[in-house]
C-alpha cells in the first residue's frame, strides 16, 4: 500500500471535523428541548475509525455502507448529503425518511446507504445480502462495509452474518469499534478471548487491528482491508480500539466508565490527535485548521437552518407505505 498522502489525510480530517460540529449542534438542540424528538447518540471518539472507512468506499463503484449510530463521519465521507442527517433529526418531511421514522434510522438503500437497524449486528446480514444480490445480478465487483460495536459481536445476528459472508466469499469489510463498553457492560463481561479480532479466525475471515484514535493508521488499515476484500472477494474484519468519549446517548452520563481508560491511548480524542499530526507533518497550519473549522460551522448552520424551516409530515395527506416499495402499492407512485 502507498503511504497516506497529505491530501487524503486532510480530506478525512475535514469529514471528522464536520461530523463533530454537526453532532455538537444536534446535541445542543436536544439538551435545549423541543427541537429534537428521540435519542441522540454521538460518534465522539470514533470519528477517525469511521471516516477512514467511508473515504475508501466508492458510490460510483456501487459500494454499500451500513453505518450505525456513531458513524456520522463515515456516512458523510461516503457521500451522504449534510441535509440528510439535519432533516432526519429535525423531522423534516423532505428528509430521506420523510420525517416518519426515528431520527437515526435514515438511509438511501438504492444509493448504497441502507438505513440503520437498532438491533445492532443485524445490518451485517443486510449488507451481505445486498452484496450477494449484486453478484447474482452480474453487477461489477464492489465492496460492502458494515459497522458494529464490541457489544454487537456477541449477538446471534452477527455470528450468523459473519458465517454466511465467509461461506459465500463476499467482499465485506466489518468495522468493529471496540469502545470498551456495550452500553455499560465492559468488555471483560462480553468475551473471554485475548483480543476481539481473534474471533475472525473462527469465521475464516482475515482480521486486522488498529488504534482507532490514530487517523493515519486507520486510513492505512482500511485501504488494505477494502483492497483485500475487492481483490480476494473475501470478508475482512477490522477491530479499532478506542473509547466512547460521551455516554451511550445524551441521556447517559457514562458514570460507569473506568476513569483509568480515559488516560490510556485508546481514550484520546481522535480529532486532537489528527490535528497535532497534520501540524507536525507540515500538512497544514493553525490558520488552515481555523479556516476548515469555520467552513464546517457555516455548512452546519446552513443545513440546520434550512431543515428547521421545513415542515414535518402531514398525516392528512401523507401516504404511509414504505418509500422503498411504494411502486408495489396499488395506486402508489414509483
Secondary structure as the mmCIF struct_conf table of DSSP 4:
data_model
#
loop_
_struct_conf.conf_type_id
_struct_conf.id
_struct_conf.beg_label_comp_id
_struct_conf.beg_label_asym_id
_struct_conf.beg_label_seq_id
_struct_conf.end_label_comp_id
_struct_conf.end_label_asym_id
_struct_conf.end_label_seq_id
HELX_LH_PP_P HELX_LH_PP_P1 UNK A 2 UNK A 5
HELX_RH_AL_P HELX_RH_AL_P1 UNK A 6 UNK A 32
BEND BEND1 UNK A 33 UNK A 35
BEND BEND2 UNK A 38 UNK A 38
TURN_TY1_P TURN_TY1_P1 UNK A 44 UNK A 46
HELX_RH_AL_P HELX_RH_AL_P2 UNK A 47 UNK A 54
TURN_TY1_P TURN_TY1_P2 UNK A 55 UNK A 56
TURN_TY1_P TURN_TY1_P3 UNK A 59 UNK A 62
STRN STRN1 UNK A 64 UNK A 66
TURN_TY1_P TURN_TY1_P4 UNK A 69 UNK A 70
HELX_RH_AL_P HELX_RH_AL_P3 UNK A 72 UNK A 78
TURN_TY1_P TURN_TY1_P5 UNK A 79 UNK A 79
HELX_RH_AL_P HELX_RH_AL_P4 UNK A 82 UNK A 90
TURN_TY1_P TURN_TY1_P6 UNK A 91 UNK A 91
TURN_TY1_P TURN_TY1_P7 UNK A 93 UNK A 94
BEND BEND3 UNK A 95 UNK A 95
TURN_TY1_P TURN_TY1_P8 UNK A 96 UNK A 99
BEND BEND4 UNK A 101 UNK A 101
TURN_TY1_P TURN_TY1_P9 UNK A 103 UNK A 104
STRN STRN2 UNK A 108 UNK A 108
HELX_RH_3T_P HELX_RH_3T_P1 UNK A 109 UNK A 111
TURN_TY1_P TURN_TY1_P10 UNK A 112 UNK A 112
STRN STRN3 UNK A 113 UNK A 113
HELX_LH_PP_P HELX_LH_PP_P2 UNK A 114 UNK A 116
BEND BEND5 UNK A 118 UNK A 119
TURN_TY1_P TURN_TY1_P11 UNK A 120 UNK A 121
HELX_RH_AL_P HELX_RH_AL_P5 UNK A 122 UNK A 137
TURN_TY1_P TURN_TY1_P12 UNK A 138 UNK A 138
HELX_LH_PP_P HELX_LH_PP_P3 UNK A 139 UNK A 141
STRN STRN4 UNK A 144 UNK A 149
TURN_TY1_P TURN_TY1_P13 UNK A 150 UNK A 150
HELX_RH_3T_P HELX_RH_3T_P2 UNK A 151 UNK A 154
BEND BEND6 UNK A 155 UNK A 155
HELX_RH_AL_P HELX_RH_AL_P6 UNK A 156 UNK A 167
TURN_TY1_P TURN_TY1_P14 UNK A 168 UNK A 169
STRN STRN5 UNK A 172 UNK A 178
BEND BEND7 UNK A 180 UNK A 180
STRN STRN6 UNK A 181 UNK A 182
TURN_TY1_P TURN_TY1_P15 UNK A 183 UNK A 184
STRN STRN7 UNK A 185 UNK A 186
HELX_RH_3T_P HELX_RH_3T_P3 UNK A 187 UNK A 189
TURN_TY1_P TURN_TY1_P16 UNK A 190 UNK A 190
BEND BEND8 UNK A 193 UNK A 195
HELX_RH_3T_P HELX_RH_3T_P4 UNK A 196 UNK A 198
HELX_RH_AL_P HELX_RH_AL_P7 UNK A 199 UNK A 203
TURN_TY1_P TURN_TY1_P17 UNK A 204 UNK A 204
STRN STRN8 UNK A 206 UNK A 211
TURN_TY1_P TURN_TY1_P18 UNK A 212 UNK A 213
HELX_RH_AL_P HELX_RH_AL_P8 UNK A 215 UNK A 232
STRN STRN9 UNK A 236 UNK A 241
BEND BEND9 UNK A 245 UNK A 246
BEND BEND10 UNK A 248 UNK A 249
TURN_TY1_P TURN_TY1_P19 UNK A 250 UNK A 251
TURN_TY1_P TURN_TY1_P20 UNK A 255 UNK A 256
BEND BEND11 UNK A 257 UNK A 257
HELX_RH_3T_P HELX_RH_3T_P5 UNK A 259 UNK A 263
BEND BEND12 UNK A 264 UNK A 264
HELX_RH_3T_P HELX_RH_3T_P6 UNK A 265 UNK A 267
BEND BEND13 UNK A 268 UNK A 268
HELX_RH_AL_P HELX_RH_AL_P9 UNK A 270 UNK A 281
TURN_TY1_P TURN_TY1_P21 UNK A 282 UNK A 282
BEND BEND14 UNK A 283 UNK A 283
HELX_RH_AL_P HELX_RH_AL_P10 UNK A 286 UNK A 309
BEND BEND15 UNK A 310 UNK A 310
TURN_TY1_P TURN_TY1_P22 UNK A 315 UNK A 317
BEND BEND16 UNK A 321 UNK A 321
HELX_RH_3T_P HELX_RH_3T_P7 UNK A 323 UNK A 328
BEND BEND17 UNK A 329 UNK A 329
TURN_TY1_P TURN_TY1_P23 UNK A 330 UNK A 331
#
